[in-house]
Amino acid sequence: MSLPKVENMAHLARISLSEQDIPLYTHHLSDILSFVEKMNSVDTSNITPLAHPLDMVARLRPDIISETNQRDHFQTIAPQIEAGLYLVPKVIE
């Protein structure tokens, strides 16, 4: 991994890195990517995927409504709503 790539990733993640920390982060990220590459090279074609590491059955609860509908109450204190929906500021550039 190169220094400009680490600087770009830090910028995209909105992380402030000092100039002296960039080489350390470059080294750590390279180590992480090398480890992921090693994991990708392992042959898992004969391995059955697990839904859960323990052989257990999840307890199910009855599918019944246990709370009252308080949407109108909560929306009275919301800054902006429209057609029963909460309006939020755009966060994607």
PDB file of N, CA, C and O in Angstrom:
ATOM      1  N   MET A   1       0.855  -1.168   0.000  1.00  0.00           N
ATOM      2  CA  MET A   1       0.000   0.000   0.000  1.00  0.00           C
ATOM      3  C   MET A   1       0.901   1.231   0.000  1.00  0.00           C
ATOM      4  O   MET A   1       1.918   1.265   0.693  1.00  0.00           O
ATOM      5  N   SER A   2       0.527   2.225  -0.770  1.00  0.00           N
ATOM      6  CA  SER A   2       1.361   3.412  -0.890  1.00  0.00           C
ATOM      7  C   SER A   2       0.854   4.539   0.015  1.00  0.00           C
ATOM      8  O   SER A   2      -0.298   4.541   0.450  1.00  0.00           O
ATOM      9  N   LEU A   3       1.737   5.482   0.281  1.00  0.00           N
ATOM     10  CA  LEU A   3       1.378   6.618   1.137  1.00  0.00           C
ATOM     11  C   LEU A   3       0.204   7.425   0.580  1.00  0.00           C
ATOM     12  O   LEU A   3      -0.698   7.777   1.340  1.00  0.00           O
ATOM     13  N   PRO A   4       0.182   7.733  -0.736  1.00  0.00           N
ATOM     14  CA  PRO A   4      -0.972   8.487  -1.249  1.00  0.00           C
ATOM     15  C   PRO A   4      -2.300   7.753  -1.074  1.00  0.00           C
ATOM     16  O   PRO A   4      -3.328   8.383  -0.829  1.00  0.00           O
ATOM     17  N   LYS A   5      -2.283   6.421  -1.198  1.00  0.00           N
ATOM     18  CA  LYS A   5      -3.528   5.662  -1.020  1.00  0.00           C
ATOM     19  C   LYS A   5      -4.017   5.761   0.425  1.00  0.00           C
ATOM     20  O   LYS A   5      -5.214   5.905   0.669  1.00  0.00           O
ATOM     21  N   VAL A   6      -3.093   5.684   1.376  1.00  0.00           N
ATOM     22  CA  VAL A   6      -3.473   5.801   2.792  1.00  0.00           C
ATOM     23  C   VAL A   6      -4.001   7.194   3.075  1.00  0.00           C
ATOM     24  O   VAL A   6      -4.989   7.350   3.793  1.00  0.00           O
ATOM     25  N   GLU A   7      -3.363   8.194   2.525  1.00  0.00           N
ATOM     26  CA  GLU A   7      -3.840   9.572   2.715  1.00  0.00           C
ATOM     27  C   GLU A   7      -5.238   9.745   2.120  1.00  0.00           C
ATOM     28  O   GLU A   7      -6.092  10.403   2.713  1.00  0.00           O
ATOM     29  N   ASN A   8      -5.468   9.149   0.941  1.00  0.00           N
ATOM     30  CA  ASN A   8      -6.783   9.243   0.312  1.00  0.00           C
ATOM     31  C   ASN A   8      -7.839   8.517   1.137  1.00  0.00           C
ATOM     32  O   ASN A   8      -8.940   9.034   1.323  1.00  0.00           O
ATOM     33  N   MET A   9      -7.513   7.314   1.640  1.00  0.00           N
ATOM     34  CA  MET A   9      -8.472   6.577   2.473  1.00  0.00           C
ATOM     35  C   MET A   9      -8.782   7.348   3.755  1.00  0.00           C
ATOM     36  O   MET A   9      -9.934   7.388   4.187  1.00  0.00           O
ATOM     37  N   ALA A  10      -7.780   7.951   4.357  1.00  0.00           N
ATOM     38  CA  ALA A  10      -8.002   8.745   5.564  1.00  0.00           C
ATOM     39  C   ALA A  10      -8.919   9.919   5.259  1.00  0.00           C
ATOM     40  O   ALA A  10      -9.800  10.249   6.053  1.00  0.00           O
ATOM     41  N   HIS A  11      -8.711  10.542   4.116  1.00  0.00           N
ATOM     42  CA  HIS A  11      -9.575  11.656   3.721  1.00  0.00           C
ATOM     43  C   HIS A  11     -11.016  11.194   3.527  1.00  0.00           C
ATOM     44  O   HIS A  11     -11.948  11.836   4.011  1.00  0.00           O
ATOM     45  N   LEU A  12     -11.200  10.069   2.812  1.00  0.00           N
ATOM     46  CA  LEU A  12     -12.544   9.546   2.569  1.00  0.00           C
ATOM     47  C   LEU A  12     -13.243   9.149   3.864  1.00  0.00           C
ATOM     48  O   LEU A  12     -14.457   9.304   3.995  1.00  0.00           O
ATOM     49  N   ALA A  13     -12.466   8.633   4.825  1.00  0.00           N
ATOM     50  CA  ALA A  13     -13.038   8.214   6.107  1.00  0.00           C
ATOM     51  C   ALA A  13     -13.144   9.377   7.088  1.00  0.00           C
ATOM     52  O   ALA A  13     -13.609   9.210   8.215  1.00  0.00           O
ATOM     53  N   ARG A  14     -12.713  10.541   6.654  1.00  0.00           N
ATOM     54  CA  ARG A  14     -12.713  11.744   7.501  1.00  0.00           C
ATOM     55  C   ARG A  14     -11.905  11.524   8.776  1.00  0.00           C
ATOM     56  O   ARG A  14     -12.313  11.912   9.870  1.00  0.00           O
ATOM     57  N   ILE A  15     -10.732  10.883   8.597  1.00  0.00           N
ATOM     58  CA  ILE A  15      -9.819  10.637   9.711  1.00  0.00           C
ATOM     59  C   ILE A  15      -8.617  11.546   9.539  1.00  0.00           C
ATOM     60  O   ILE A  15      -8.027  11.608   8.460  1.00  0.00           O
ATOM     61  N   SER A  16      -8.262  12.233  10.577  1.00  0.00           N
ATOM     62  CA  SER A  16      -7.100  13.119  10.534  1.00  0.00           C
ATOM     63  C   SER A  16      -5.855  12.346  10.955  1.00  0.00           C
ATOM     64  O   SER A  16      -5.773  11.840  12.074  1.00  0.00           O
ATOM     65  N   LEU A  17      -4.885  12.261  10.044  1.00  0.00           N
ATOM     66  CA  LEU A  17      -3.619  11.591  10.343  1.00  0.00           C
ATOM     67  C   LEU A  17      -2.492  12.608  10.274  1.00  0.00           C
ATOM     68  O   LEU A  17      -2.445  13.444   9.372  1.00  0.00           O
ATOM     69  N   SER A  18      -1.595  12.524  11.230  1.00  0.00           N
ATOM     70  CA  SER A  18      -0.421  13.389  11.165  1.00  0.00           C
ATOM     71  C   SER A  18       0.574  12.795  10.170  1.00  0.00           C
ATOM     72  O   SER A  18       0.516  11.602   9.871  1.00  0.00           O
ATOM     73  N   GLU A  19       1.469  13.608   9.668  1.00  0.00           N
ATOM     74  CA  GLU A  19       2.448  13.159   8.678  1.00  0.00           C
ATOM     75  C   GLU A  19       3.314  12.020   9.207  1.00  0.00           C
ATOM     76  O   GLU A  19       3.671  11.113   8.456  1.00  0.00           O
ATOM     77  N   GLN A  20       3.656  12.062  10.508  1.00  0.00           N
ATOM     78  CA  GLN A  20       4.520  11.005  11.050  1.00  0.00           C
ATOM     79  C   GLN A  20       3.766   9.695  11.265  1.00  0.00           C
ATOM     80  O   GLN A  20       4.404   8.647  11.371  1.00  0.00           O
ATOM     81  N   ASP A  21       2.420   9.714  11.335  1.00  0.00           N
ATOM     82  CA  ASP A  21       1.647   8.486  11.528  1.00  0.00           C
ATOM     83  C   ASP A  21       1.364   7.744  10.225  1.00  0.00           C
ATOM     84  O   ASP A  21       1.080   6.546  10.251  1.00  0.00           O
ATOM     85  N   ILE A  22       1.436   8.428   9.096  1.00  0.00           N
ATOM     86  CA  ILE A  22       1.066   7.818   7.815  1.00  0.00           C
ATOM     87  C   ILE A  22       1.919   6.589   7.494  1.00  0.00           C
ATOM     88  O   ILE A  22       1.352   5.578   7.079  1.00  0.00           O
ATOM     89  N   PRO A  23       3.256   6.610   7.662  1.00  0.00           N
ATOM     90  CA  PRO A  23       4.021   5.379   7.375  1.00  0.00           C
ATOM     91  C   PRO A  23       3.606   4.196   8.257  1.00  0.00           C
ATOM     92  O   PRO A  23       3.576   3.057   7.790  1.00  0.00           O
ATOM     93  N   LEU A  24       3.286   4.461   9.530  1.00  0.00           N
ATOM     94  CA  LEU A  24       2.848   3.388  10.421  1.00  0.00           C
ATOM     95  C   LEU A  24       1.526   2.792   9.947  1.00  0.00           C
ATOM     96  O   LEU A  24       1.377   1.571   9.902  1.00  0.00           O
ATOM     97  N   TYR A  25       0.571   3.644   9.593  1.00  0.00           N
ATOM     98  CA  TYR A  25      -0.711   3.160   9.101  1.00  0.00           C
ATOM     99  C   TYR A  25      -0.548   2.442   7.766  1.00  0.00           C
ATOM    100  O   TYR A  25      -1.247   1.465   7.502  1.00  0.00           O
ATOM    101  N   THR A  26       0.351   2.907   6.937  1.00  0.00           N
ATOM    102  CA  THR A  26       0.622   2.241   5.670  1.00  0.00           C
ATOM    103  C   THR A  26       1.103   0.818   5.919  1.00  0.00           C
ATOM    104  O   THR A  26       0.654  -0.119   5.259  1.00  0.00           O
ATOM    105  N   HIS A  27       2.009   0.660   6.865  1.00  0.00           N
ATOM    106  CA  HIS A  27       2.529  -0.669   7.215  1.00  0.00           C
ATOM    107  C   HIS A  27       1.418  -1.567   7.764  1.00  0.00           C
ATOM    108  O   HIS A  27       1.292  -2.723   7.360  1.00  0.00           O
ATOM    109  N   HIS A  28       0.618  -1.032   8.681  1.00  0.00           N
ATOM    110  CA  HIS A  28      -0.461  -1.827   9.287  1.00  0.00           C
ATOM    111  C   HIS A  28      -1.501  -2.246   8.240  1.00  0.00           C
ATOM    112  O   HIS A  28      -1.941  -3.396   8.227  1.00  0.00           O
ATOM    113  N   LEU A  29      -1.887  -1.328   7.378  1.00  0.00           N
ATOM    114  CA  LEU A  29      -2.870  -1.673   6.349  1.00  0.00           C
ATOM    115  C   LEU A  29      -2.315  -2.701   5.372  1.00  0.00           C
ATOM    116  O   LEU A  29      -3.048  -3.579   4.916  1.00  0.00           O
ATOM    117  N   SER A  30      -1.045  -2.603   5.052  1.00  0.00           N
ATOM    118  CA  SER A  30      -0.422  -3.607   4.172  1.00  0.00           C
ATOM    119  C   SER A  30      -0.439  -4.971   4.835  1.00  0.00           C
ATOM    120  O   SER A  30      -0.699  -5.978   4.176  1.00  0.00           O
ATOM    121  N   ASP A  31      -0.165  -5.018   6.129  1.00  0.00           N
ATOM    122  CA  ASP A  31      -0.217  -6.287   6.863  1.00  0.00           C
ATOM    123  C   ASP A  31      -1.627  -6.877   6.856  1.00  0.00           C
ATOM    124  O   ASP A  31      -1.799  -8.083   6.677  1.00  0.00           O
ATOM    125  N   ILE A  32      -2.620  -6.035   7.048  1.00  0.00           N
ATOM    126  CA  ILE A  32      -4.009  -6.494   7.053  1.00  0.00           C
ATOM    127  C   ILE A  32      -4.387  -7.050   5.684  1.00  0.00           C
ATOM    128  O   ILE A  32      -5.001  -8.113   5.588  1.00  0.00           O
ATOM    129  N   LEU A  33      -4.020  -6.334   4.631  1.00  0.00           N
ATOM    130  CA  LEU A  33      -4.351  -6.803   3.282  1.00  0.00           C
ATOM    131  C   LEU A  33      -3.617  -8.094   2.945  1.00  0.00           C
ATOM    132  O   LEU A  33      -4.167  -8.955   2.259  1.00  0.00           O
ATOM    133  N   SER A  34      -2.392  -8.239   3.415  1.00  0.00           N
ATOM    134  CA  SER A  34      -1.654  -9.491   3.205  1.00  0.00           C
ATOM    135  C   SER A  34      -2.339 -10.648   3.918  1.00  0.00           C
ATOM    136  O   SER A  34      -2.434 -11.749   3.374  1.00  0.00           O
ATOM    137  N   PHE A  35      -2.815 -10.400   5.133  1.00  0.00           N
ATOM    138  CA  PHE A  35      -3.515 -11.433   5.885  1.00  0.00           C
ATOM    139  C   PHE A  35      -4.810 -11.837   5.189  1.00  0.00           C
ATOM    140  O   PHE A  35      -5.135 -13.023   5.123  1.00  0.00           O
ATOM    141  N   VAL A  36      -5.544 -10.867   4.674  1.00  0.00           N
ATOM    142  CA  VAL A  36      -6.787 -11.164   3.948  1.00  0.00           C
ATOM    143  C   VAL A  36      -6.472 -11.974   2.700  1.00  0.00           C
ATOM    144  O   VAL A  36      -7.212 -12.895   2.356  1.00  0.00           O
ATOM    145  N   GLU A  37      -5.390 -11.643   2.024  1.00  0.00           N
ATOM    146  CA  GLU A  37      -4.993 -12.405   0.837  1.00  0.00           C
ATOM    147  C   GLU A  37      -4.669 -13.850   1.194  1.00  0.00           C
ATOM    148  O   GLU A  37      -5.014 -14.765   0.446  1.00  0.00           O
ATOM    149  N   LYS A  38      -4.009 -14.065   2.332  1.00  0.00           N
ATOM    150  CA  LYS A  38      -3.730 -15.433   2.787  1.00  0.00           C
ATOM    151  C   LYS A  38      -5.029 -16.176   3.070  1.00  0.00           C
ATOM    152  O   LYS A  38      -5.166 -17.350   2.726  1.00  0.00           O
ATOM    153  N   MET A  39      -5.984 -15.492   3.698  1.00  0.00           N
ATOM    154  CA  MET A  39      -7.266 -16.126   4.000  1.00  0.00           C
ATOM    155  C   MET A  39      -8.013 -16.473   2.708  1.00  0.00           C
ATOM    156  O   MET A  39      -8.671 -17.511   2.638  1.00  0.00           O
ATOM    157  N   ASN A  40      -7.917 -15.624   1.696  1.00  0.00           N
ATOM    158  CA  ASN A  40      -8.589 -15.892   0.418  1.00  0.00           C
ATOM    159  C   ASN A  40      -7.968 -17.078  -0.309  1.00  0.00           C
ATOM    160  O   ASN A  40      -8.635 -17.714  -1.127  1.00  0.00           O
ATOM    161  N   SER A  41      -6.713 -17.387  -0.030  1.00  0.00           N
ATOM    162  CA  SER A  41      -6.052 -18.487  -0.732  1.00  0.00           C
ATOM    163  C   SER A  41      -6.388 -19.857  -0.126  1.00  0.00           C
ATOM    164  O   SER A  41      -6.034 -20.883  -0.707  1.00  0.00           O
ATOM    165  N   VAL A  42      -7.055 -19.891   1.014  1.00  0.00           N
ATOM    166  CA  VAL A  42      -7.420 -21.159   1.649  1.00  0.00           C
ATOM    167  C   VAL A  42      -8.566 -21.803   0.876  1.00  0.00           C
ATOM    168  O   VAL A  42      -9.552 -21.143   0.548  1.00  0.00           O
ATOM    169  N   ASP A  43      -8.428 -23.093   0.588  1.00  0.00           N
ATOM    170  CA  ASP A  43      -9.465 -23.829  -0.142  1.00  0.00           C
ATOM    171  C   ASP A  43     -10.610 -24.178   0.805  1.00  0.00           C
ATOM    172  O   ASP A  43     -10.447 -24.999   1.708  1.00  0.00           O
ATOM    173  N   THR A  44     -11.761 -23.558   0.598  1.00  0.00           N
ATOM    174  CA  THR A  44     -12.940 -23.815   1.439  1.00  0.00           C
ATOM    175  C   THR A  44     -14.062 -24.466   0.632  1.00  0.00           C
ATOM    176  O   THR A  44     -15.223 -24.422   1.039  1.00  0.00           O
ATOM    177  N   SER A  45     -13.725 -25.063  -0.499  1.00  0.00           N
ATOM    178  CA  SER A  45     -14.760 -25.626  -1.376  1.00  0.00           C
ATOM    179  C   SER A  45     -15.498 -26.797  -0.735  1.00  0.00           C
ATOM    180  O   SER A  45     -16.658 -27.037  -1.070  1.00  0.00           O
ATOM    181  N   ASN A  46     -14.864 -27.529   0.174  1.00  0.00           N
ATOM    182  CA  ASN A  46     -15.519 -28.672   0.824  1.00  0.00           C
ATOM    183  C   ASN A  46     -16.054 -28.340   2.213  1.00  0.00           C
ATOM    184  O   ASN A  46     -16.398 -29.242   2.978  1.00  0.00           O
ATOM    185  N   ILE A  47     -16.124 -27.083   2.534  1.00  0.00           N
ATOM    186  CA  ILE A  47     -16.599 -26.648   3.853  1.00  0.00           C
ATOM    187  C   ILE A  47     -18.046 -26.197   3.729  1.00  0.00           C
ATOM    188  O   ILE A  47     -18.378 -25.362   2.887  1.00  0.00           O
ATOM    189  N   THR A  48     -18.899 -26.752   4.572  1.00  0.00           N
ATOM    190  CA  THR A  48     -20.308 -26.358   4.584  1.00  0.00           C
ATOM    191  C   THR A  48     -20.458 -25.088   5.415  1.00  0.00           C
ATOM    192  O   THR A  48     -20.010 -25.042   6.560  1.00  0.00           O
ATOM    193  N   PRO A  49     -21.082 -24.059   4.851  1.00  0.00           N
ATOM    194  CA  PRO A  49     -21.270 -22.822   5.615  1.00  0.00           C
ATOM    195  C   PRO A  49     -22.149 -23.060   6.842  1.00  0.00           C
ATOM    196  O   PRO A  49     -23.060 -23.887   6.821  1.00  0.00           O
ATOM    197  N   LEU A  50     -21.860 -22.326   7.898  1.00  0.00           N
ATOM    198  CA  LEU A  50     -22.636 -22.429   9.136  1.00  0.00           C
ATOM    199  C   LEU A  50     -23.554 -21.227   9.277  1.00  0.00           C
ATOM    200  O   LEU A  50     -23.170 -20.100   8.962  1.00  0.00           O
ATOM    201  N   ALA A  51     -24.747 -21.469   9.744  1.00  0.00           N
ATOM    202  CA  ALA A  51     -25.635 -20.368  10.089  1.00  0.00           C
ATOM    203  C   ALA A  51     -25.261 -19.847  11.467  1.00  0.00           C
ATOM    204  O   ALA A  51     -25.441 -18.666  11.766  1.00  0.00           O
ATOM    205  N   HIS A  52     -24.738 -20.741  12.305  1.00  0.00           N
ATOM    206  CA  HIS A  52     -24.340 -20.383  13.667  1.00  0.00           C
ATOM    207  C   HIS A  52     -23.259 -21.367  14.090  1.00  0.00           C
ATOM    208  O   HIS A  52     -23.363 -22.548  13.759  1.00  0.00           O
ATOM    209  N   PRO A  53     -22.224 -20.932  14.807  1.00  0.00           N
ATOM    210  CA  PRO A  53     -21.154 -21.854  15.175  1.00  0.00           C
ATOM    211  C   PRO A  53     -21.569 -22.913  16.196  1.00  0.00           C
ATOM    212  O   PRO A  53     -20.909 -23.944  16.322  1.00  0.00           O
ATOM    213  N   LEU A  54     -22.645 -22.666  16.916  1.00  0.00           N
ATOM    214  CA  LEU A  54     -23.127 -23.641  17.897  1.00  0.00           C
ATOM    215  C   LEU A  54     -24.360 -24.348  17.350  1.00  0.00           C
ATOM    216  O   LEU A  54     -25.199 -23.725  16.698  1.00  0.00           O
ATOM    217  N   ASP A  55     -24.471 -25.634  17.610  1.00  0.00           N
ATOM    218  CA  ASP A  55     -25.607 -26.404  17.125  1.00  0.00           C
ATOM    219  C   ASP A  55     -26.782 -26.194  18.075  1.00  0.00           C
ATOM    220  O   ASP A  55     -27.056 -27.021  18.945  1.00  0.00           O
ATOM    221  N   MET A  56     -27.466 -25.073  17.886  1.00  0.00           N
ATOM    222  CA  MET A  56     -28.584 -24.718  18.759  1.00  0.00           C
ATOM    223  C   MET A  56     -29.786 -24.300  17.917  1.00  0.00           C
ATOM    224  O   MET A  56     -29.642 -23.882  16.768  1.00  0.00           O
ATOM    225  N   VAL A  57     -30.944 -24.420  18.495  1.00  0.00           N
ATOM    226  CA  VAL A  57     -32.164 -23.954  17.855  1.00  0.00           C
ATOM    227  C   VAL A  57     -32.580 -22.668  18.550  1.00  0.00           C
ATOM    228  O   VAL A  57     -32.605 -22.592  19.778  1.00  0.00           O
ATOM    229  N   ALA A  58     -32.903 -21.661  17.755  1.00  0.00           N
ATOM    230  CA  ALA A  58     -33.315 -20.381  18.326  1.00  0.00           C
ATOM    231  C   ALA A  58     -34.732 -20.496  18.882  1.00  0.00           C
ATOM    232  O   ALA A  58     -35.617 -21.085  18.261  1.00  0.00           O
ATOM    233  N   ARG A  59     -34.922 -19.921  20.061  1.00  0.00           N
ATOM    234  CA  ARG A  59     -36.271 -19.894  20.621  1.00  0.00           C
ATOM    235  C   ARG A  59     -37.091 -18.861  19.859  1.00  0.00           C
ATOM    236  O   ARG A  59     -36.609 -17.766  19.571  1.00  0.00           O
ATOM    237  N   LEU A  60     -38.303 -19.206  19.543  1.00  0.00           N
ATOM    238  CA  LEU A  60     -39.179 -18.286  18.837  1.00  0.00           C
ATOM    239  C   LEU A  60     -40.234 -17.768  19.800  1.00  0.00           C
ATOM    240  O   LEU A  60     -40.678 -18.476  20.704  1.00  0.00           O
ATOM    241  N   ARG A  61     -40.615 -16.547  19.592  1.00  0.00           N
ATOM    242  CA  ARG A  61     -41.677 -15.970  20.399  1.00  0.00           C
ATOM    243  C   ARG A  61     -42.912 -15.801  19.522  1.00  0.00           C
ATOM    244  O   ARG A  61     -42.799 -15.739  18.298  1.00  0.00           O
ATOM    245  N   PRO A  62     -44.075 -15.728  20.131  1.00  0.00           N
ATOM    246  CA  PRO A  62     -45.287 -15.536  19.330  1.00  0.00           C
ATOM    247  C   PRO A  62     -45.221 -14.206  18.571  1.00  0.00           C
ATOM    248  O   PRO A  62     -44.724 -13.210  19.096  1.00  0.00           O
ATOM    249  N   ASP A  63     -45.716 -14.197  17.356  1.00  0.00           N
ATOM    250  CA  ASP A  63     -45.709 -12.999  16.527  1.00  0.00           C
ATOM    251  C   ASP A  63     -46.961 -12.186  16.821  1.00  0.00           C
ATOM    252  O   ASP A  63     -47.920 -12.173  16.049  1.00  0.00           O
ATOM    253  N   ILE A  64     -46.918 -11.509  17.964  1.00  0.00           N
ATOM    254  CA  ILE A  64     -48.061 -10.693  18.371  1.00  0.00           C
ATOM    255  C   ILE A  64     -47.581  -9.274  18.652  1.00  0.00           C
ATOM    256  O   ILE A  64     -46.423  -9.064  19.013  1.00  0.00           O
ATOM    257  N   ILE A  65     -48.462  -8.313  18.487  1.00  0.00           N
ATOM    258  CA  ILE A  65     -48.138  -6.914  18.773  1.00  0.00           C
ATOM    259  C   ILE A  65     -48.148  -6.720  20.275  1.00  0.00           C
ATOM    260  O   ILE A  65     -49.140  -7.016  20.942  1.00  0.00           O
ATOM    261  N   SER A  66     -47.033  -6.219  20.809  1.00  0.00           N
ATOM    262  CA  SER A  66     -46.956  -6.029  22.259  1.00  0.00           C
ATOM    263  C   SER A  66     -46.807  -4.557  22.635  1.00  0.00           C
ATOM    264  O   SER A  66     -46.852  -4.217  23.817  1.00  0.00           O
ATOM    265  N   GLU A  67     -46.631  -3.685  21.652  1.00  0.00           N
ATOM    266  CA  GLU A  67     -46.503  -2.258  21.913  1.00  0.00           C
ATOM    267  C   GLU A  67     -47.634  -1.517  21.218  1.00  0.00           C
ATOM    268  O   GLU A  67     -48.141  -1.952  20.184  1.00  0.00           O
ATOM    269  N   THR A  68     -48.013  -0.404  21.797  1.00  0.00           N
ATOM    270  CA  THR A  68     -49.038   0.409  21.164  1.00  0.00           C
ATOM    271  C   THR A  68     -48.393   1.311  20.117  1.00  0.00           C
ATOM    272  O   THR A  68     -47.216   1.655  20.227  1.00  0.00           O
ATOM    273  N   ASN A  69     -49.162   1.690  19.106  1.00  0.00           N
ATOM    274  CA  ASN A  69     -48.671   2.559  18.045  1.00  0.00           C
ATOM    275  C   ASN A  69     -48.581   3.988  18.577  1.00  0.00           C
ATOM    276  O   ASN A  69     -49.600   4.615  18.866  1.00  0.00           O
ATOM    277  N   GLN A  70     -47.353   4.498  18.703  1.00  0.00           N
ATOM    278  CA  GLN A  70     -47.147   5.851  19.215  1.00  0.00           C
ATOM    279  C   GLN A  70     -46.508   6.759  18.166  1.00  0.00           C
ATOM    280  O   GLN A  70     -45.888   7.767  18.506  1.00  0.00           O
ATOM    281  N   ARG A  71     -46.659   6.398  16.893  1.00  0.00           N
ATOM    282  CA  ARG A  71     -46.024   7.177  15.835  1.00  0.00           C
ATOM    283  C   ARG A  71     -46.446   8.644  15.875  1.00  0.00           C
ATOM    284  O   ARG A  71     -45.598   9.534  15.808  1.00  0.00           O
ATOM    285  N   ASP A  72     -47.740   8.899  15.983  1.00  0.00           N
ATOM    286  CA  ASP A  72     -48.201  10.290  15.993  1.00  0.00           C
ATOM    287  C   ASP A  72     -47.613  11.060  17.168  1.00  0.00           C
ATOM    288  O   ASP A  72     -47.248  12.227  17.025  1.00  0.00           O
ATOM    289  N   HIS A  73     -47.521  10.426  18.312  1.00  0.00           N
ATOM    290  CA  HIS A  73     -46.945  11.074  19.492  1.00  0.00           C
ATOM    291  C   HIS A  73     -45.471  11.420  19.255  1.00  0.00           C
ATOM    292  O   HIS A  73     -45.040  12.536  19.544  1.00  0.00           O
ATOM    293  N   PHE A  74     -44.705  10.464  18.732  1.00  0.00           N
ATOM    294  CA  PHE A  74     -43.285  10.708  18.505  1.00  0.00           C
ATOM    295  C   PHE A  74     -43.048  11.725  17.394  1.00  0.00           C
ATOM    296  O   PHE A  74     -42.076  12.478  17.441  1.00  0.00           O
ATOM    297  N   GLN A  75     -43.918  11.754  16.407  1.00  0.00           N
ATOM    298  CA  GLN A  75     -43.718  12.699  15.321  1.00  0.00           C
ATOM    299  C   GLN A  75     -44.074  14.126  15.704  1.00  0.00           C
ATOM    300  O   GLN A  75     -43.703  15.061  14.995  1.00  0.00           O
ATOM    301  N   THR A  76     -44.780  14.312  16.802  1.00  0.00           N
ATOM    302  CA  THR A  76     -45.066  15.683  17.242  1.00  0.00           C
ATOM    303  C   THR A  76     -43.802  16.401  17.688  1.00  0.00           C
ATOM    304  O   THR A  76     -43.750  17.630  17.653  1.00  0.00           O
ATOM    305  N   ILE A  77     -42.779  15.658  18.108  1.00  0.00           N
ATOM    306  CA  ILE A  77     -41.537  16.293  18.553  1.00  0.00           C
ATOM    307  C   ILE A  77     -40.430  16.219  17.496  1.00  0.00           C
ATOM    308  O   ILE A  77     -39.321  16.702  17.725  1.00  0.00           O
ATOM    309  N   ALA A  78     -40.729  15.614  16.336  1.00  0.00           N
ATOM    310  CA  ALA A  78     -39.729  15.510  15.264  1.00  0.00           C
ATOM    311  C   ALA A  78     -39.563  16.860  14.582  1.00  0.00           C
ATOM    312  O   ALA A  78     -40.539  17.592  14.414  1.00  0.00           O
ATOM    313  N   PRO A  79     -38.331  17.202  14.185  1.00  0.00           N
ATOM    314  CA  PRO A  79     -38.110  18.494  13.512  1.00  0.00           C
ATOM    315  C   PRO A  79     -38.872  18.615  12.202  1.00  0.00           C
ATOM    316  O   PRO A  79     -39.457  19.663  11.925  1.00  0.00           O
ATOM    317  N   GLN A  80     -38.875  17.542  11.374  1.00  0.00           N
ATOM    318  CA  GLN A  80     -39.576  17.596  10.094  1.00  0.00           C
ATOM    319  C   GLN A  80     -40.169  16.226   9.777  1.00  0.00           C
ATOM    320  O   GLN A  80     -39.506  15.197   9.904  1.00  0.00           O
ATOM    321  N   ILE A  81     -41.436  16.240   9.361  1.00  0.00           N
ATOM    322  CA  ILE A  81     -42.088  15.011   8.902  1.00  0.00           C
ATOM    323  C   ILE A  81     -42.878  15.324   7.656  1.00  0.00           C
ATOM    324  O   ILE A  81     -43.261  16.469   7.413  1.00  0.00           O
ATOM    325  N   GLU A  82     -43.117  14.293   6.867  1.00  0.00           N
ATOM    326  CA  GLU A  82     -43.951  14.452   5.673  1.00  0.00           C
ATOM    327  C   GLU A  82     -44.606  13.113   5.375  1.00  0.00           C
ATOM    328  O   GLU A  82     -43.922  12.101   5.225  1.00  0.00           O
ATOM    329  N   ALA A  83     -45.901  13.109   5.291  1.00  0.00           N
ATOM    330  CA  ALA A  83     -46.688  11.912   4.972  1.00  0.00           C
ATOM    331  C   ALA A  83     -46.363  10.768   5.926  1.00  0.00           C
ATOM    332  O   ALA A  83     -46.283   9.614   5.504  1.00  0.00           O
ATOM    333  N   GLY A  84     -46.174  11.076   7.208  1.00  0.00           N
ATOM    334  CA  GLY A  84     -45.900  10.048   8.196  1.00  0.00           C
ATOM    335  C   GLY A  84     -44.464   9.580   8.240  1.00  0.00           C
ATOM    336  O   GLY A  84     -44.151   8.633   8.962  1.00  0.00           O
ATOM    337  N   LEU A  85     -43.578  10.218   7.485  1.00  0.00           N
ATOM    338  CA  LEU A  85     -42.171   9.840   7.446  1.00  0.00           C
ATOM    339  C   LEU A  85     -41.311  10.932   8.069  1.00  0.00           C
ATOM    340  O   LEU A  85     -41.633  12.117   7.978  1.00  0.00           O
ATOM    341  N   TYR A  86     -40.215  10.523   8.702  1.00  0.00           N
ATOM    342  CA  TYR A  86     -39.262  11.471   9.261  1.00  0.00           C
ATOM    343  C   TYR A  86     -38.363  11.982   8.139  1.00  0.00           C
ATOM    344  O   TYR A  86     -37.838  11.184   7.362  1.00  0.00           O
ATOM    345  N   LEU A  87     -38.179  13.279   8.043  1.00  0.00           N
ATOM    346  CA  LEU A  87     -37.283  13.862   7.059  1.00  0.00           C
ATOM    347  C   LEU A  87     -35.940  14.121   7.742  1.00  0.00           C
ATOM    348  O   LEU A  87     -35.886  14.687   8.833  1.00  0.00           O
ATOM    349  N   VAL A  88     -34.869  13.702   7.092  1.00  0.00           N
ATOM    350  CA  VAL A  88     -33.519  13.870   7.646  1.00  0.00           C
ATOM    351  C   VAL A  88     -32.654  14.584   6.616  1.00  0.00           C
ATOM    352  O   VAL A  88     -32.958  14.543   5.423  1.00  0.00           O
ATOM    353  N   PRO A  89     -31.576  15.242   7.059  1.00  0.00           N
ATOM    354  CA  PRO A  89     -30.688  15.914   6.109  1.00  0.00           C
ATOM    355  C   PRO A  89     -29.975  14.910   5.214  1.00  0.00           C
ATOM    356  O   PRO A  89     -29.691  13.784   5.623  1.00  0.00           O
ATOM    357  N   LYS A  90     -29.691  15.333   3.996  1.00  0.00           N
ATOM    358  CA  LYS A  90     -28.942  14.493   3.062  1.00  0.00           C
ATOM    359  C   LYS A  90     -27.509  14.360   3.571  1.00  0.00           C
ATOM    360  O   LYS A  90     -26.868  15.359   3.898  1.00  0.00           O
ATOM    361  N   VAL A  91     -27.007  13.124   3.638  1.00  0.00           N
ATOM    362  CA  VAL A  91     -25.648  12.902   4.172  1.00  0.00           C
ATOM    363  C   VAL A  91     -24.709  12.325   3.131  1.00  0.00           C
ATOM    364  O   VAL A  91     -23.518  12.181   3.409  1.00  0.00           O
ATOM    365  N   ILE A  92     -25.190  11.992   1.952  1.00  0.00           N
ATOM    366  CA  ILE A  92     -24.343  11.431   0.904  1.00  0.00           C
ATOM    367  C   ILE A  92     -23.938  12.551  -0.030  1.00  0.00           C
ATOM    368  O   ILE A  92     -24.775  13.320  -0.504  1.00  0.00           O
ATOM    369  N   GLU A  93     -22.630  12.635  -0.292  1.00  0.00           N
ATOM    370  CA  GLU A  93     -22.139  13.680  -1.177  1.00  0.00           C
ATOM    371  C   GLU A  93     -22.373  13.326  -2.622  1.00  0.00           C
ATOM    372  O   GLU A  93     -22.019  14.099  -3.512  1.00  0.00           O
TER     373      GLU A  93
END
